[in-house]
């Protein structure tokens, strides 16, 4: 099992790009090859990291007789290979940077990944077990050390607590961030079929209160119009971001855990009273530690122009075109989405609810 783990990862082999020694292709072709590798690795490496977690948590693999081989696999294999790969990527991308083809965010992702690979993790709860592993690999014979190194697999239910994260989880996230910074900008551009992004910005809004009604309770146009007439009458509580919106959140749980909760309404001032029959979802500029509201009022805001049917299309998208493109731009820029505990989105109706939505808000933490 241990000797097969390295074969599960999709590492870069520069020989596949260069052919004969010194025979490097043109800059655009080189970057295209790197982007294609990143997209391929994104479909392979998460499962490889999950297999690594299973192996580390398997007590039968960690008897005294396995220790030397296991160190070769984990330290001299997985960690060393990623360090080598990151160095090669950095060298190639720096050489390509003057051509303008490189997404600059990728260098931040490489910095963060290299920091994790060195053992200098930002997670204070992991610093002791990680430093012990690097200083003396025999510490891995201790079950509690291995559990903190391994973390948990992110299966269909996801990880519902940051305390369940281990060192391997952070390596997995860092690897994914490098891949996203490479292939997401190209993917987001190709996904704009029949429509385009008109504007994109990050907003750090003040404390807000989203007032509205559950989408199940306002299922027809007239009910929604009545809802917004009530909010129109609360002019003194207008927030400045006064667009009609459909807020979607999962009560602080992941999309695979908590049911989708849709709320028709509008962002109002934080002290806005709650009309009878309405509900309130609160937002704050800083993210707290508890799941669910108050959510962070930091977000990306994208607006779109073009064919409305295309921008609302679901075929080939995870949710719909506007959602996917907005999210993929964020991921390509290495900006954190506070998933799952503080994650929310909202479709924005820039011309009111009698016209199709053409804006999208997506929670972030910058």
C-alpha positions as CSV (number, residue, x, y, z in Angstrom):
1,X,0.0,0.0,0.0
2,X,2.6,2.6,1.1
3,X,4.7,2.1,-2.1
4,X,1.7,2.7,-4.3
5,X,0.7,6.0,-2.7
6,X,3.1,8.1,-4.7
7,X,1.7,6.6,-7.9
8,X,-1.7,8.0,-7.1
9,X,-0.6,11.6,-7.3
10,X,-0.5,13.6,-10.6
11,X,2.9,15.2,-10.3
12,X,4.4,17.3,-13.2
13,X,6.9,15.5,-15.4
14,X,8.6,18.3,-17.4
15,X,9.9,15.7,-19.9
16,X,6.4,15.4,-21.2
17,X,6.5,19.1,-22.1
18,X,10.1,19.6,-23.3
19,X,10.7,16.4,-25.2
20,X,14.4,16.5,-25.9
21,X,16.6,18.3,-23.4
22,X,16.5,22.0,-24.0
23,X,13.7,21.8,-26.6
24,X,11.2,24.1,-24.8
25,X,8.0,25.1,-26.7
26,X,6.8,28.7,-27.1
27,X,5.5,30.6,-24.0
28,X,1.8,30.3,-24.8
29,X,2.1,26.6,-25.5
30,X,4.1,26.1,-22.3
31,X,1.5,27.9,-20.2
32,X,-1.3,26.0,-21.9
33,X,0.4,22.7,-21.0
34,X,0.8,23.7,-17.4
35,X,-2.9,24.8,-17.2
36,X,-4.0,21.5,-18.7
37,X,-1.8,19.6,-16.2
38,X,-3.4,21.6,-13.3
39,X,-7.0,20.7,-14.5
40,X,-6.0,17.0,-14.8
41,X,-4.3,17.0,-11.3
42,X,-7.5,18.6,-9.8
43,X,-9.4,15.5,-10.8
44,X,-6.8,13.1,-9.3
45,X,-4.9,14.5,-6.3
46,X,-7.9,14.9,-3.9
47,X,-8.4,11.2,-4.0
48,X,-4.7,10.6,-3.5
49,X,-4.6,12.8,-0.4
50,X,-7.6,10.9,0.9
51,X,-5.7,7.6,0.4
52,X,-2.8,9.2,2.2
53,X,-5.1,10.0,5.2
54,X,-6.4,6.5,5.3
55,X,-2.9,5.0,5.2
56,X,-1.7,7.3,8.1
57,X,-4.7,6.4,10.2
58,X,-4.2,2.6,9.6
59,X,-2.5,1.3,12.8
60,X,-1.3,-1.8,11.0
61,X,0.9,0.3,8.8
62,X,2.8,1.9,11.7
63,X,4.6,-0.8,13.5
64,X,8.3,-0.4,14.2
65,X,9.2,-2.5,11.1
66,X,7.3,-0.1,8.8
67,X,8.7,3.2,10.1
68,X,11.8,3.6,7.8
69,X,9.8,2.8,4.7
70,X,7.0,5.1,5.8
71,X,9.3,8.0,6.3
72,X,10.6,7.5,2.8
73,X,7.1,7.6,1.4
74,X,5.8,10.6,3.4
75,X,8.8,12.8,3.9
76,X,11.2,11.8,1.1
77,X,8.3,11.0,-1.2
78,X,5.1,13.0,-1.0
79,X,6.5,16.1,0.7
80,X,9.8,16.2,-1.2
81,X,8.1,15.6,-4.5
82,X,5.7,18.5,-3.9
83,X,8.6,20.8,-2.9
84,X,10.5,19.9,-6.1
85,X,7.4,20.4,-8.2
86,X,6.7,23.8,-6.6
87,X,10.3,24.9,-7.3
88,X,10.0,23.8,-10.9
89,X,6.6,25.5,-11.4
90,X,7.9,28.7,-9.8
91,X,10.9,28.7,-12.2
92,X,8.8,28.1,-15.3
93,X,6.1,30.6,-14.3
94,X,8.6,33.4,-13.5
95,X,10.2,32.9,-16.9
96,X,6.7,33.2,-18.5
97,X,5.6,36.1,-16.4
98,X,6.9,38.9,-18.7
99,X,4.7,37.5,-21.5
100,X,1.5,38.4,-19.5
101,X,0.0,34.9,-19.7
102,X,0.6,34.0,-16.0
103,X,-2.1,34.5,-13.4
104,X,-0.1,36.4,-10.7
105,X,-2.1,34.8,-7.9
106,X,-0.4,31.5,-8.5
107,X,2.8,32.8,-6.8
108,X,0.9,33.4,-3.5
109,X,-0.5,29.9,-3.7
110,X,2.9,28.4,-4.2
111,X,4.3,30.5,-1.2
112,X,1.5,29.1,1.0
113,X,2.0,25.5,-0.2
114,X,5.8,25.8,0.4
115,X,5.2,27.1,3.9
116,X,2.9,24.1,4.7
117,X,5.4,21.7,3.2
118,X,8.2,23.1,5.4
119,X,6.0,22.3,8.5
120,X,5.4,26.0,9.4
121,X,1.7,25.6,9.4
122,X,-0.5,28.5,10.5
123,X,-2.8,26.2,12.5
124,X,-1.6,26.5,16.0
125,X,-3.2,23.2,17.0
126,X,-1.0,21.4,14.5
127,X,2.4,23.0,15.2
128,X,3.4,20.6,17.9
129,X,2.6,17.3,16.1
130,X,3.9,18.6,12.8
131,X,7.2,19.8,14.3
132,X,7.6,16.5,16.2
133,X,7.1,14.5,12.9
134,X,9.7,16.6,11.1
135,X,12.2,16.4,14.0
136,X,11.9,12.7,14.8
137,X,9.7,10.6,12.5
138,X,9.4,7.9,15.2
139,X,6.8,10.2,16.8
140,X,4.4,8.9,14.1
141,X,4.1,5.6,16.1
142,X,1.9,7.6,18.5
143,X,-1.7,7.3,17.5
144,X,-2.6,10.9,18.6
145,X,0.2,12.4,16.5
146,X,-0.9,10.4,13.4
147,X,-4.5,11.5,13.8
148,X,-3.4,15.2,13.8
149,X,-1.2,14.6,10.8
150,X,-3.8,12.7,8.9
151,X,-6.9,14.6,9.6
152,X,-10.1,13.3,8.0
153,X,-11.2,12.5,4.5
154,X,-13.6,15.0,3.0
155,X,-16.3,12.6,1.9
156,X,-19.9,13.4,0.8
157,X,-20.7,15.0,4.2
158,X,-17.6,17.1,4.2
159,X,-15.7,18.1,7.3
160,X,-18.0,20.0,9.6
161,X,-15.4,21.3,12.1
162,X,-12.0,22.9,11.5
163,X,-10.9,20.8,14.5
164,X,-11.2,17.7,12.3
165,X,-8.5,19.2,10.0
166,X,-5.1,17.6,10.0
167,X,-1.8,18.4,8.3
168,X,-2.7,16.4,5.2
169,X,-6.0,18.4,4.8
170,X,-3.9,21.6,4.6
171,X,-1.6,20.1,2.1
172,X,-4.6,19.0,0.1
173,X,-6.1,22.5,0.2
174,X,-2.8,24.1,-0.8
175,X,-2.3,21.8,-3.7
176,X,-5.8,22.6,-4.9
177,X,-5.2,26.3,-4.6
178,X,-2.2,26.1,-6.9
179,X,-4.3,24.2,-9.5
180,X,-7.2,26.6,-9.2
181,X,-5.0,29.6,-9.8
182,X,-3.7,28.0,-12.9
183,X,-6.8,26.6,-14.6
184,X,-9.7,28.5,-13.1
185,X,-9.2,31.8,-15.0
186,X,-9.2,30.0,-18.3
187,X,-12.3,27.9,-17.2
188,X,-14.2,31.0,-16.1
189,X,-13.5,32.6,-19.5
190,X,-14.6,29.6,-21.4
191,X,-17.8,29.2,-19.3
192,X,-19.0,32.6,-20.5
193,X,-21.0,31.3,-23.5
194,X,-23.6,33.7,-24.7
195,X,-22.9,36.2,-21.9
196,X,-19.9,38.0,-20.4
197,X,-18.9,39.4,-17.0
198,X,-19.6,43.1,-17.1
199,X,-18.0,44.0,-13.8
200,X,-16.3,42.1,-10.9
201,X,-15.3,43.6,-7.5
202,X,-14.8,42.6,-3.9
203,X,-16.9,44.5,-1.4
204,X,-16.5,44.8,2.3
205,X,-19.9,46.0,3.4
206,X,-20.8,47.2,6.9
207,X,-23.0,45.3,9.3
208,X,-26.3,44.5,7.5
209,X,-29.6,42.8,8.0
210,X,-31.2,40.9,5.2
211,X,-34.9,41.2,5.5
212,X,-37.2,38.9,3.5
213,X,-39.4,35.9,3.4
214,X,-38.7,32.2,2.8
215,X,-38.8,31.4,-0.9
216,X,-41.4,28.7,-0.2
217,X,-43.8,31.3,1.2
218,X,-43.6,33.7,-1.7
219,X,-43.9,31.3,-4.6
220,X,-45.6,33.7,-7.1
221,X,-44.8,37.1,-8.6
222,X,-47.5,39.0,-6.8
223,X,-46.4,37.7,-3.4
224,X,-42.9,38.8,-4.1
225,X,-44.0,42.2,-5.3
226,X,-45.9,42.6,-2.0
227,X,-42.7,41.7,-0.1
228,X,-40.7,44.4,-1.9
229,X,-43.4,47.0,-1.5
230,X,-43.0,46.5,2.2
231,X,-39.3,47.0,2.0
232,X,-39.7,50.0,-0.2
233,X,-41.7,51.6,2.6
234,X,-38.7,51.2,5.0
235,X,-36.7,53.8,3.1
236,X,-35.0,55.1,6.3
237,X,-33.4,51.7,6.7
238,X,-32.0,51.4,3.2
239,X,-28.4,50.1,3.2
240,X,-27.2,51.6,0.0
241,X,-27.1,48.2,-1.7
242,X,-30.7,48.4,-2.4
243,X,-31.2,45.7,-5.1
244,X,-33.8,43.0,-4.9
245,X,-32.1,39.7,-4.2
246,X,-32.6,36.0,-3.6
247,X,-30.3,35.0,-0.7
248,X,-29.2,31.3,-0.4
249,X,-27.5,29.9,2.6
250,X,-27.3,26.5,4.4
251,X,-27.7,27.6,8.0
252,X,-23.9,27.4,8.5
253,X,-23.7,23.8,7.2
254,X,-22.1,22.5,4.0
255,X,-24.2,22.1,0.9
256,X,-24.1,18.4,1.3
257,X,-25.3,18.6,5.0
258,X,-27.7,21.5,5.4
259,X,-30.7,22.0,3.2
260,X,-30.7,25.0,0.9
261,X,-32.5,28.0,2.4
262,X,-33.7,30.6,-0.1
263,X,-34.9,34.0,1.1
264,X,-36.4,36.7,-1.1
265,X,-35.5,40.1,0.2
266,X,-33.1,43.0,0.4
267,X,-30.0,44.0,2.4
268,X,-31.0,46.7,4.9
269,X,-29.3,48.5,7.8
270,X,-28.2,46.4,10.7
271,X,-30.8,47.9,13.0
272,X,-33.8,47.5,10.6
273,X,-36.9,46.2,12.4
274,X,-38.4,42.9,11.2
275,X,-41.9,43.3,9.7
276,X,-44.5,40.8,10.7
277,X,-44.2,37.6,8.7
278,X,-40.6,38.4,7.7
279,X,-37.3,36.8,8.8
280,X,-33.9,38.4,9.3
281,X,-30.4,37.1,8.4
282,X,-27.6,39.2,10.0
283,X,-24.2,40.0,8.4
284,X,-21.1,41.4,10.1
285,X,-17.8,42.7,8.6
286,X,-15.7,40.2,10.4
287,X,-16.3,36.4,10.5
288,X,-17.0,34.9,13.9
289,X,-16.2,31.3,14.8
290,X,-19.7,30.0,15.2
291,X,-21.5,28.5,12.2
292,X,-24.3,30.4,10.6
293,X,-25.4,34.0,11.1
294,X,-24.1,36.5,11.5
295,X,-22.5,35.8,8.2
296,X,-19.6,37.8,6.8
297,X,-20.6,40.9,4.8
298,X,-17.5,40.5,2.7
299,X,-18.3,39.3,-0.8
300,X,-17.5,39.3,-4.5
301,X,-20.0,41.1,-6.7
302,X,-20.2,40.1,-10.4
303,X,-22.6,41.6,-12.9
304,X,-23.3,40.0,-16.3
305,X,-24.6,41.1,-19.7
306,X,-25.8,39.1,-22.6
307,X,-28.4,36.3,-23.1
308,X,-30.3,35.9,-19.8
309,X,-31.2,32.3,-20.6
310,X,-27.5,31.5,-21.0
311,X,-26.4,33.2,-17.8
312,X,-29.1,31.2,-15.9
313,X,-28.3,27.9,-17.7
314,X,-27.6,24.9,-15.5
315,X,-26.5,22.3,-18.1
316,X,-22.7,21.7,-17.6
317,X,-22.5,23.8,-14.5
318,X,-22.4,22.9,-10.8
319,X,-25.2,25.3,-9.9
320,X,-25.8,27.7,-12.8
321,X,-23.7,29.8,-15.1
322,X,-23.6,33.0,-13.0
323,X,-22.8,31.0,-9.8
324,X,-20.0,28.9,-11.4
325,X,-18.3,31.8,-13.2
326,X,-18.3,34.0,-10.1
327,X,-17.0,31.2,-7.9
328,X,-14.3,30.3,-10.4
329,X,-13.0,33.8,-10.7
330,X,-12.7,33.9,-6.9
331,X,-10.8,30.6,-6.8
332,X,-8.6,31.7,-9.6
333,X,-7.6,34.8,-7.6
334,X,-6.8,32.7,-4.5
335,X,-9.4,34.4,-2.4
336,X,-11.0,32.4,0.4
337,X,-14.6,31.3,0.3
338,X,-15.8,30.7,3.9
339,X,-17.1,27.3,3.2
340,X,-19.0,25.7,4.9
341,X,-19.8,27.6,8.1
342,X,-20.1,31.1,6.7
343,X,-20.9,30.4,3.1
344,X,-23.7,32.2,1.3
345,X,-24.6,33.5,-2.1
346,X,-27.3,35.8,-3.6
347,X,-28.7,36.3,-7.0
348,X,-29.2,40.1,-7.6
349,X,-32.0,41.6,-9.6
350,X,-30.4,44.8,-10.8
351,X,-33.5,45.9,-12.6
352,X,-36.0,44.6,-10.0
353,X,-37.7,41.2,-9.8
354,X,-39.8,41.8,-12.9
355,X,-36.6,41.3,-14.9
356,X,-34.2,38.4,-14.8
357,X,-31.3,38.6,-12.3
358,X,-28.0,39.7,-13.8
359,X,-25.8,40.1,-10.7
360,X,-24.3,37.6,-8.2
361,X,-22.9,38.0,-4.7
362,X,-20.6,35.3,-3.4
363,X,-19.3,35.2,0.2
364,X,-15.5,35.6,0.6
365,X,-13.0,36.5,3.3
366,X,-10.2,38.8,2.1
